[in-house]
Amino acid sequence: MKSTRVGVVGGGLAGIAAALTLADAGVDATLLERRPRLGGLTSSIERDGLSFDNGQHVFLKCCSAYQAFLERLGAMEQVCIQPRLDMPVLTPSGTLGSITRSRLPAPLHLASSLARYRYLSIKDRIRLVRAVVALRRLNLIDPSLDTVTFGDWLRQHGQSQRAIDRLWNLIIQPTLNVTADQSSLALAAQVFRVGFLERSNGADVGWSVVPLATLHGTNAERTLREAGVKILLNTSVNSVTPRSSGGFTVHTRGEDLAFDAVIVSTAPRVAETLGVLASERHLAERLGASPIVNIHFVLDRKVTNHSMAACLDSPIEFFFDRTDASGVTSGQCLVISLSAADRYIGIGTSELVPMFFDALCELLPRARDAELLSAVVMREHAATFRATPGIESLRPSTTTAVPGLFLAGAWCKTGWPATMEGAVRSGNEAAAKVLDFRSDSGDSGSQDATHREGAVS
């Protein structure tokens, strides 16, 4: 009996998770990635001896699949997780607020912090209770939740526009990459229920203390090779086609590879070009895209003690201290993270840098005396799908209509937003579907499915 040979197309988090799960189950897996390194949308660039991530990717304590993924990569020592949620909230006026949790069980763990939240009136703080109670009562599998916006639902439950702008959006915009007035209630409710209302430590924030290229790229490549996964970097896949003898041919620029099953874990637009979304016409266009912009400032001195902070009354949404991760040894490196960045994605670097450095100086007065040594702007035009009403009905399952062909990626139907957690969950699920497929087919791949079809051996 011959073992099933599986090809995984795409080396982002979903593809890495899928390949590792398969390898751990004893499956012969090959991972194909068009870039020279793994990591997908969580990547880094090198400039002048420093490392800059393409986005400030954070996770929450409730992201169990992603943390298990990091454990498997041996990378948990390379992330920092808050011992308890503590999110400073700054304004240019110098006002300092925060969102923190106590040791009380959920949802009481947030009560004291929200009762003192200085950016809302007492009336707005009292009205928060009504929305929290209603959120806890929602049935998350009710399809009607995907037909209305979170903003409209919040207004129906007593939330003022000020409360939406100064509290609810602080969570929704970075997690869904759209505003509350744009987002699907289904996904917004899932974020608050799982992250904030079901367990007291669910929203404790974690982030990488090393470049993402190290956390996901270097660690993943080492772990995959140790697990026996064959990795083909710099390998562009042109198409995936079924074979008359069973299985699939993955056509690359260099050779054709034969597999018994294939997981396509690319972006949806790439999956369309590979011919694996024939039953989902124009899916990438219908899923939409929401951009993210990050601006890295390297300063000649330290200007804040905050490791991270949310911001109000400023074009800056969040900033993070990336000094150690970037390799800056003197001074400080701060990154400004702009989610749902439609208004900024088309603005040039020469305009963005002074605009946001001025905004940073308004928030952090000590920055006014600092010299800006360098600035790096990173743009992701299609960072996530657009999490608007109706999106859940569009997201495909990891199983396709073609036996043996599976999908993975944060855009698949996982119940989670387009996050690292969602990507890993999709990869794990696709791998589990492959194992079921192997079991159903008797683990007997065809004779020539274990050999390459091209001239190169």
C-alpha positions in Angstrom: 0.0 0.0 0.0 1.5 3.3 -1.1 1.3 6.4 1.0 -0.6 9.4 -0.2 1.5 12.2 -1.6 0.1 15.7 -1.0 1.1 19.0 -2.5 0.5 22.2 -0.5 0.6 25.3 -2.8 1.4 28.4 -0.8 3.8 28.9 2.1 1.9 31.3 4.3 0.6 30.4 7.7 -2.2 28.3 6.3 0.1 26.3 4.1 2.7 25.8 6.8 0.1 24.6 9.3 -1.4 22.2 6.7 2.0 20.8 5.7 3.0 20.3 9.4 -0.2 18.6 10.3 0.1 16.2 7.4 3.8 15.5 8.1 2.9 14.8 11.8 0.4 12.3 10.6 3.0 10.5 8.5 1.9 11.9 5.1 4.4 12.6 2.3 4.0 16.4 1.9 5.6 18.9 -0.4 5.2 22.6 0.1 5.6 24.9 -2.9 6.1 28.7 -2.4 6.8 31.2 -5.1 8.8 33.5 -2.8 12.3 32.8 -1.6 11.1 32.3 2.0 8.0 31.2 3.9 5.6 33.3 5.9 3.2 34.7 3.3 1.6 38.0 4.3 3.6 38.0 7.6 7.0 39.0 6.3 9.9 41.4 6.8 12.3 43.4 4.7 15.9 44.3 5.5 17.0 47.9 5.0 20.3 49.4 6.2 20.9 46.5 8.5 17.5 46.8 10.2 14.4 44.6 9.9 10.9 45.9 9.3 7.8 43.8 9.3 5.2 44.3 6.6 2.5 44.7 9.3 2.1 44.8 13.1 0.6 41.4 13.5 -0.7 40.8 17.0 -2.8 38.0 18.4 -5.0 37.5 21.5 -4.8 34.9 24.2 -8.0 33.3 22.8 -6.1 32.4 19.6 -5.5 28.8 20.7 -4.7 27.4 17.2 -2.1 30.0 16.5 -0.4 29.5 19.9 -0.3 25.8 19.3 1.3 26.5 15.9 4.0 28.6 17.6 4.6 25.8 20.1 5.1 23.4 17.2 7.6 25.8 15.6 9.4 26.1 18.9 8.8 29.8 18.8 6.9 30.7 22.0 9.9 32.3 23.5 10.0 34.7 20.6 6.6 36.3 21.4 5.4 38.4 24.3 2.0 37.9 25.8 0.6 40.4 28.3 0.1 38.8 31.7 -3.1 40.8 31.8 -4.8 43.0 29.1 -3.5 46.5 29.4 -4.1 48.8 26.4 -3.1 52.5 26.9 -5.3 54.9 25.0 -3.6 58.3 24.2 -4.8 61.6 22.7 -2.9 64.7 21.5 -4.3 66.6 24.5 -2.2 64.5 26.8 -5.1 62.6 28.2 -4.2 59.0 29.1 -6.8 56.3 29.5 -6.7 52.6 29.3 -8.6 49.4 28.7 -7.5 46.8 31.3 -8.9 43.7 32.9 -9.1 42.6 36.5 -9.0 39.1 37.9 -12.7 38.7 38.0 -14.4 36.2 35.7 -15.8 37.3 32.4 -17.5 39.6 31.6 -17.0 41.3 35.0 -13.2 41.4 34.3 -13.8 44.6 32.2 -16.4 46.3 34.3 -14.1 48.4 36.4 -12.0 49.6 33.5 -15.0 50.5 31.3 -16.7 52.3 34.3 -13.6 54.6 34.5 -13.1 54.9 30.7 -12.6 58.7 30.5 -13.3 59.0 26.8 -17.0 58.3 27.2 -19.7 60.2 29.2 -21.1 58.5 32.2 -24.3 57.9 30.2 -22.4 56.2 27.5 -20.6 54.0 30.0 -23.8 52.9 31.6 -25.3 52.1 28.1 -22.4 49.8 27.4 -24.1 47.2 29.7 -27.0 46.9 27.3 -24.8 46.1 24.3 -22.6 43.7 26.2 -25.7 41.8 27.5 -27.1 41.6 24.0 -23.8 40.4 22.5 -23.7 37.5 25.0 -27.2 36.5 23.9 -26.5 36.4 20.2 -26.5 33.0 18.5 -23.2 33.2 16.5 -24.4 30.6 13.9 -27.5 32.6 13.1 -27.1 33.6 9.4 -29.1 36.8 9.9 -26.2 38.2 11.8 -24.3 38.5 8.5 -27.0 40.7 6.9 -26.5 43.9 9.1 -23.6 46.0 10.1 -22.2 46.0 13.6 -22.6 49.8 13.7 -26.3 49.6 13.0 -26.7 46.9 15.6 -24.8 48.9 18.2 -27.1 52.0 17.6 -30.1 49.7 18.0 -28.7 48.7 21.4 -28.2 52.2 22.8 -24.6 53.0 21.6 -23.9 56.6 20.6 -21.7 57.5 17.6 -19.1 58.7 20.2 -19.1 55.3 21.9 -18.7 53.5 18.5 -15.8 55.8 17.5 -14.0 55.9 20.8 -14.4 52.3 22.1 -16.0 49.7 19.8 -13.9 50.8 16.8 -10.7 50.5 18.8 -11.3 46.7 18.7 -13.1 46.2 15.4 -10.9 48.2 13.1 -7.7 46.4 13.8 -9.3 42.9 14.0 -11.7 43.0 11.0 -9.8 45.7 9.0 -13.0 47.6 8.4 -14.9 50.0 10.7 -17.9 49.1 12.8 -20.2 50.8 10.3 -18.8 48.6 7.5 -18.4 45.3 9.3 -20.6 42.3 9.4 -22.3 41.8 12.8 -21.5 38.1 12.5 -17.7 38.6 12.6 -17.8 41.5 15.0 -19.9 39.5 17.5 -17.5 36.6 17.2 -14.5 38.9 18.0 -16.1 40.3 21.1 -17.7 37.0 22.3 -14.5 34.9 22.0 -12.0 37.6 22.8 -13.7 39.6 25.5 -16.8 38.0 26.9 -16.3 34.3 27.3 -13.0 34.1 29.2 -11.3 36.7 31.3 -7.9 36.4 29.6 -9.1 36.0 26.1 -8.1 39.5 25.0 -4.6 39.6 26.5 -2.4 40.8 23.7 0.6 39.0 22.2 3.1 40.0 19.6 6.4 38.9 18.1 9.7 40.2 19.7 11.7 39.1 16.6 11.2 39.9 12.9 8.2 38.0 11.4 10.6 36.6 8.9 12.2 34.8 11.8 9.1 33.9 13.8 7.2 32.3 10.9 9.8 32.0 8.1 13.0 30.7 9.5 11.3 28.7 12.3 8.8 27.2 9.9 11.4 26.2 7.4 13.5 24.4 10.0 10.5 22.7 11.6 9.1 21.5 8.3 12.3 20.1 7.1 12.8 18.3 10.4 9.3 16.9 10.0 10.2 15.5 6.6 8.3 18.1 4.4 9.9 18.8 1.1 10.0 22.6 0.6 10.3 24.1 -2.9 11.0 27.8 -2.6 11.1 30.2 -5.6 8.6 27.8 -7.3 5.7 29.5 -9.1 2.7 27.3 -9.7 0.9 28.0 -13.0 -2.1 25.6 -12.6 -3.5 22.6 -10.9 -5.3 20.0 -13.0 -6.8 16.6 -12.3 -5.1 13.6 -13.9 -7.0 10.9 -15.8 -5.2 8.2 -13.8 -6.3 9.9 -10.5 -4.8 12.7 -8.5 -3.5 16.0 -9.7 -0.7 17.6 -11.7 0.7 20.8 -10.3 2.3 22.7 -13.2 5.2 24.9 -12.2 7.5 26.9 -14.4 10.2 24.3 -14.1 8.4 20.9 -14.0 5.2 19.1 -13.5 4.6 17.4 -10.2 2.1 14.6 -9.5 0.1 14.4 -6.2 -2.7 12.3 -4.9 -4.2 15.3 -3.2 -3.6 19.1 -3.2 -4.2 21.9 -0.8 -4.2 25.4 -2.4 -3.4 27.9 0.4 -2.8 31.0 -1.7 -4.7 34.3 -1.8 -8.1 33.9 -3.5 -7.0 35.8 -6.6 -4.1 33.4 -7.1 -6.3 30.4 -6.5 -8.5 31.6 -9.3 -5.6 31.8 -11.7 -4.6 28.3 -10.8 -8.1 27.1 -11.9 -9.2 25.7 -8.6 -12.2 28.0 -8.1 -14.1 27.2 -11.2 -17.3 26.8 -9.2 -16.8 30.2 -7.4 -16.7 32.6 -10.3 -15.1 36.0 -9.5 -14.7 35.0 -5.9 -11.8 37.2 -5.2 -13.6 40.2 -6.5 -16.7 39.4 -4.5 -14.7 38.9 -1.3 -13.2 42.3 -1.8 -10.0 43.6 -0.3 -9.1 45.9 2.6 -5.7 47.5 2.8 -3.2 48.0 5.7 -0.5 50.6 5.8 2.4 50.6 8.3 4.9 53.4 8.8 8.2 52.6 10.7 10.0 55.5 12.3 13.6 55.1 13.5 14.4 57.9 16.0 17.7 58.9 17.5 16.3 58.6 21.1 13.7 56.9 23.2 10.5 59.0 23.1 8.0 56.7 24.9 7.9 53.9 27.5 4.7 52.4 26.0 5.3 49.1 24.2 2.0 49.7 22.4 -0.9 52.2 22.6 -4.2 52.9 20.9 -4.8 56.5 19.9 -7.9 58.8 19.6 -8.4 62.2 18.0 -5.4 61.4 15.8 -4.8 59.8 12.3 -2.7 57.3 14.2 -4.7 54.3 15.3 -2.1 52.3 17.1 1.7 52.4 17.6 4.1 49.7 18.7 7.6 49.8 19.9 9.7 47.6 17.6 13.1 48.7 18.7 14.5 45.3 19.7 12.8 43.4 16.9 14.1 45.8 14.2 17.6 45.6 15.4 17.8 49.3 16.5 20.5 49.4 19.2 20.5 53.2 19.9 17.3 55.2 19.9 13.8 53.8 19.3 11.8 52.3 16.4 8.1 52.9 16.5 5.6 51.5 13.9 2.3 53.1 13.2 -0.3 50.6 12.2 -3.2 51.8 10.0 -6.0 49.3 9.4 -8.9 49.8 7.0 -6.4 52.2 5.3 -8.3 53.0 2.1 -7.7 56.7 2.6 -3.9 56.3 2.9 -3.1 53.4 0.6 -2.7 55.7 -2.5 -0.8 58.4 -0.8 3.0 58.6 -1.5 5.7 58.1 1.0 6.8 61.7 0.7 3.4 62.8 2.0 2.7 60.0 4.5 5.9 60.3 6.4 5.7 64.0 7.5 1.9 63.7 8.0 2.3 60.8 10.5 5.5 62.0 12.1 3.7 65.3 13.0 0.8 63.2 14.4 3.3 61.2 16.4 4.9 64.3 17.9 1.4 65.5 18.9 0.9 62.3 20.8 4.4 62.0 22.2 5.9 65.4 23.0 9.3 63.9 23.5 9.4 63.0 19.8 9.6 66.7 18.9 13.2 66.9 20.1 14.1 63.6 18.4 15.8 63.3 15.0 14.0 61.1 12.5 16.8 58.9 11.2 14.7 57.0 8.7 11.2 56.0 7.8 9.9 53.0 6.0 6.4 52.7 4.6 4.9 49.2 4.1 1.7 48.8 2.1 -0.6 45.7 1.7 -3.2 46.6 -0.8 -5.1 43.3 -0.3 -4.2 42.5 3.3 -7.6 40.9 4.1 -11.0 40.2 2.6 -13.5 42.9 3.2 -15.5 41.8 6.3 -18.8 43.5 5.3 -22.4 42.1 5.6 -22.8 39.0 3.3 -19.2 38.0 3.5 -19.8 34.8 5.5 -22.0 33.4 2.7 -19.2 34.0 0.2 -16.3 32.4 2.1 -15.7 28.9 0.8 -15.3 25.7 2.7 -11.8 24.0 2.7 -13.5 21.2 0.8 -14.0 21.8 -3.0 -16.3 20.0 -5.4 -13.3 18.1 -6.7 -12.4 15.1 -4.6 -8.8 15.4 -3.3 -8.6 19.2 -3.9 -8.8 21.4 -0.8 -8.5 25.1 0.0 -6.8 26.9 2.9 -6.4 30.5 3.9 -7.8 33.0 6.3 -10.4 33.8 3.6 -12.0 30.3 3.9 -15.0 29.7 6.2 -13.4 29.3 9.6 -15.8 31.4 11.7 -12.8 33.7 12.4 -11.8 37.0 10.8 -8.9 37.2 8.4 -6.3 36.8 11.2 -3.3 34.6 11.9 -5.6 32.4 14.0 -8.0 32.1 11.0 -5.2 31.2 8.7 -3.8 28.4 10.9 -7.3 27.0 11.6 -7.9 26.8 7.9 -4.7 24.9 7.3 -5.3 22.5 10.1 -8.8 21.9 8.8 -7.7 21.3 5.2 -5.1 18.8 6.4 -7.7 17.0 8.5 -9.9 16.8 5.3 -6.9 15.3 3.4 -6.5 12.7 6.1 -10.2 11.8 5.9 -9.8 11.6 2.1 -6.8 9.3 2.4 -8.8 7.1 4.8 -11.8 7.0 2.5 -9.6 6.1 -0.5 -7.8 3.3 1.4 -4.5 5.2 1.5 -3.6 3.7 -1.9 -2.2 6.4 -4.2 -1.8 5.5 -7.8 1.5 4.0 -8.9 2.7 7.0 -10.9 1.5 9.5 -8.3 4.7 9.0 -6.4 6.8 10.2 -9.4 7.3 13.5 -11.1 5.8 13.8 -14.5 8.4 16.2 -15.9 11.9 15.5 -17.2 13.6 16.7 -14.0 13.8 13.9 -11.4 
